[in-house]
Amino acid sequence: MKQGFFDSREEYRKYISKLPEGNCPFCEVEEDSSLLIKKYRNWSWIFANFPYWKYHTMLVPDRHIKHFHQLNPVELKELSDIFEEVQNSYKENIFTKNFPFGTQLLMFWRQRFSGKSRRVEHLHLHISPEFENAWDSILDRGASDIDPNLLKQK
């Protein structure tokens, strides 16, 4: 493992599986962590320790919550301000002629509905620069073959 990073999904899964029950690696982001980019009042901006793409970072609320709707107004306001700072940092330092990236950020979070797998159940928002063909390996070629009524309110 490079300083703070896992080289494979298997390495990451082993790490997660060895965590004691109830232990959350996001609850206590250490100030001296090699993954920490910046500490905010209620959030930490960190490098992903198993990055999906180059310069893949995450915003993690300091408070242990599982779902986006559990963020309080103070955390939401601060998140809005942090987004601006994060976007500016990527724009000034990553989106340059020296890097093969586009000029957009991919931002997403995952919602977990069960605890069947040993994964981190602490809300975290993924941020990564977009680059050409970034999603090719995971795009579903049949994505438009759906029943649109399944998600509509009844």
C-alpha angles and dihedrals in degrees: 000000000000113000103306095341133105118218097206141029088239091056090050093048091051090052092049093045091054094054112111114254109276094017113130118195091204097055095075111034103181118231089228095047114132087223096057115103098171138347118220131186095271103003142055124213108210141166113254107253089214101035120199091200138008113288091015107165136171139214111219125187112230091224114078107246131148103205136051093230089062092069111111124227093262092052092046093050092048090048089055091053092045091052090060092050093046092049091050091049092052091044094051099038110025108025095070134118089263094065126064095228134118122235100262134088123224108220124180144139131205127236115211119200100184138032095221094119125055097247132135108276095196118108112253131168118220120219125185138155113256117237133177113289093003092143099036095105093052104034114115108229090206094051094124093053096091143122103248091195093069093079099036119105113258 
